[in-house]
Amino acid sequence: MAEVISTRVPEEVAAALREIEEDENADRATVLRKLLAAVIW
């Protein structure tokens, strides 16, 4: 089952996430899942 995780990030991190979202044409949740998976596995 999925678990919701929430956190506050500095504006610089949020801006970088927005850039990745645009580059990959993906929503924030998808981008964050991919980034977390890449770091963990």
N, CA and C atoms as an extended XYZ file, in Angstrom:
123
Properties=species:S:1:pos:R:3:atomname:S:1:resname:S:1:resid:I:1 pbc="F F F"
N         0.837       -1.182        0.000 N   MET     1
C         0.000        0.000        0.000 CA  MET     1
C         0.880        1.242        0.000 C   MET     1
N         0.452        2.265       -0.675 N   ALA     2
C         1.207        3.514       -0.768 CA  ALA     2
C         1.083        4.311        0.524 C   ALA     2
N         2.109        5.084        0.811 N   GLU     3
C         2.117        5.941        1.991 CA  GLU     3
C         2.403        7.364        1.551 C   GLU     3
N         1.686        8.307        2.127 N   VAL     4
C         1.874        9.719        1.793 CA  VAL     4
C         3.004       10.274        2.645 C   VAL     4
N         3.935       10.966        1.990 N   ILE     5
C         5.043       11.627        2.680 CA  ILE     5
C         5.018       13.087        2.257 C   ILE     5
N         5.109       13.979        3.224 N   SER     6
C         5.081       15.401        2.885 CA  SER     6
C         6.236       16.106        3.583 C   SER     6
N         6.788       17.115        2.927 N   THR     7
C         7.904       17.861        3.496 CA  THR     7
C         7.953       19.260        2.906 C   THR     7
N         8.573       20.148        3.614 N   ARG     8
C         8.809       21.500        3.106 CA  ARG     8
C        10.223       21.535        2.534 C   ARG     8
N        10.387       22.221        1.430 N   VAL     9
C        11.706       22.342        0.808 CA  VAL     9
C        11.997       23.815        0.546 C   VAL     9
N        13.273       24.186        0.496 N   PRO    10
C        13.621       25.565        0.169 CA  PRO    10
C        13.141       25.924       -1.245 C   PRO    10
N        12.956       27.195       -1.499 N   GLU    11
C        12.483       27.655       -2.806 CA  GLU    11
C        13.397       27.185       -3.929 C   GLU    11
N        14.698       27.109       -3.676 N   GLU    12
C        15.637       26.669       -4.708 CA  GLU    12
C        15.342       25.233       -5.139 C   GLU    12
N        14.999       24.395       -4.183 N   VAL    13
C        14.671       23.003       -4.494 CA  VAL    13
C        13.357       22.943       -5.266 C   VAL    13
N        12.376       23.731       -4.836 N   ALA    14
C        11.085       23.763       -5.530 CA  ALA    14
C        11.262       24.231       -6.970 C   ALA    14
N        12.129       25.222       -7.179 N   ALA    15
C        12.377       25.720       -8.537 CA  ALA    15
C        13.028       24.637       -9.394 C   ALA    15
N        13.976       23.912       -8.815 N   ALA    16
C        14.628       22.829       -9.556 CA  ALA    16
C        13.613       21.743       -9.911 C   ALA    16
N        12.714       21.438       -8.991 N   LEU    17
C        11.671       20.444       -9.275 CA  LEU    17
C        10.777       20.904      -10.419 C   LEU    17
N        10.409       22.182      -10.430 N   ARG    18
C         9.574       22.706      -11.519 CA  ARG    18
C        10.276       22.559      -12.863 C   ARG    18
N        11.575       22.803      -12.894 N   GLU    19
C        12.336       22.645      -14.141 CA  GLU    19
C        12.299       21.191      -14.613 C   GLU    19
N        12.508       20.265      -13.693 N   ILE    20
C        12.482       18.843      -14.048 CA  ILE    20
C        11.093       18.454      -14.540 C   ILE    20
N        10.056       18.952      -13.865 N   GLU    21
C         8.677       18.660      -14.285 CA  GLU    21
C         8.456       19.088      -15.729 C   GLU    21
N         8.916       20.279      -16.071 N   GLU    22
C         8.753       20.781      -17.438 CA  GLU    22
C         9.577       19.965      -18.426 C   GLU    22
N        10.831       19.675      -18.075 N   ASP    23
C        11.712       18.913      -18.966 CA  ASP    23
C        11.151       17.523      -19.259 C   ASP    23
N        10.595       16.880      -18.250 N   GLU    24
C        10.103       15.510      -18.402 CA  GLU    24
C         8.606       15.452      -18.703 C   GLU    24
N         7.969       16.619      -18.749 N   ASN    25
C         6.518       16.682      -18.976 CA  ASN    25
C         5.793       15.738      -18.018 C   ASN    25
N         6.124       15.874      -16.724 N   ALA    26
C         5.570       14.995      -15.695 CA  ALA    26
C         5.091       15.834      -14.517 C   ALA    26
N         4.187       15.262      -13.738 N   ASP    27
C         3.716       15.985      -12.560 CA  ASP    27
C         4.713       15.826      -11.414 C   ASP    27
N         4.515       16.622      -10.382 N   ARG    28
C         5.453       16.642       -9.262 CA  ARG    28
C         5.566       15.280       -8.586 C   ARG    28
N         4.457       14.607       -8.361 N   ALA    29
C         4.501       13.309       -7.681 CA  ALA    29
C         5.351       12.306       -8.455 C   ALA    29
N         5.197       12.291       -9.765 N   THR    30
C         5.973       11.369      -10.599 CA  THR    30
C         7.456       11.694      -10.518 C   THR    30
N         7.788       12.972      -10.614 N   VAL    31
C         9.192       13.395      -10.544 CA  VAL    31
C         9.794       13.001       -9.202 C   VAL    31
N         9.083       13.272       -8.116 N   LEU    32
C         9.611       12.939       -6.794 CA  LEU    32
C         9.772       11.435       -6.603 C   LEU    32
N         8.814       10.646       -7.094 N   ARG    33
C         8.948        9.179       -6.993 CA  ARG    33
C        10.179        8.698       -7.741 C   ARG    33
N        10.406        9.234       -8.940 N   LYS    34
C        11.577        8.823       -9.728 CA  LYS    34
C        12.877        9.213       -9.028 C   LYS    34
N        12.929       10.433       -8.491 N   LEU    35
C        14.141       10.886       -7.803 CA  LEU    35
C        14.418       10.044       -6.559 C   LEU    35
N        13.390        9.784       -5.772 N   LEU    36
C        13.578        8.959       -4.574 CA  LEU    36
C        14.017        7.544       -4.933 C   LEU    36
N        13.391        6.968       -5.928 N   ALA    37
C        13.755        5.612       -6.344 CA  ALA    37
C        15.204        5.566       -6.820 C   ALA    37
N        15.638        6.589       -7.554 N   ALA    38
C        17.010        6.618       -8.068 CA  ALA    38
C        18.030        6.692       -6.932 C   ALA    38
N        17.684        7.386       -5.876 N   VAL    39
C        18.615        7.540       -4.753 CA  VAL    39
C        18.609        6.307       -3.853 C   VAL    39
N        17.441        5.726       -3.658 N   ILE    40
C        17.318        4.605       -2.720 CA  ILE    40
C        17.809        3.299       -3.330 C   ILE    40
N        17.485        3.055       -4.624 N   TRP    41
C        17.869        1.781       -5.245 CA  TRP    41
C        19.002        1.997       -6.155 C   TRP    41
